[in-house]
């Protein structure tokens, strides 16, 4: 007996699977970004690295990417050059 192929049901399952995979990738990418923010806060020698990383992460989640990256750039530019005395 031939089995009918329900194209609509198959397509719906395919879309749901793709959405689930996309969600997993977004969460994994977010975890990587958070890890990099922690590293950056520690590298910038902030005495309050934990608070700074948390502020950057919350800023990212609030959609303030330009403000966060601007703050990171400003802090990095204020560091002495590698190998420079001081």
Secondary structure as UniProt FT lines:
FT   HELIX           7..43
FT   TURN            44..45
FT   TURN            47..48
FT   HELIX           49..61
FT   TURN            62..63
FT   HELIX           65..77
FT   TURN            82..83
//
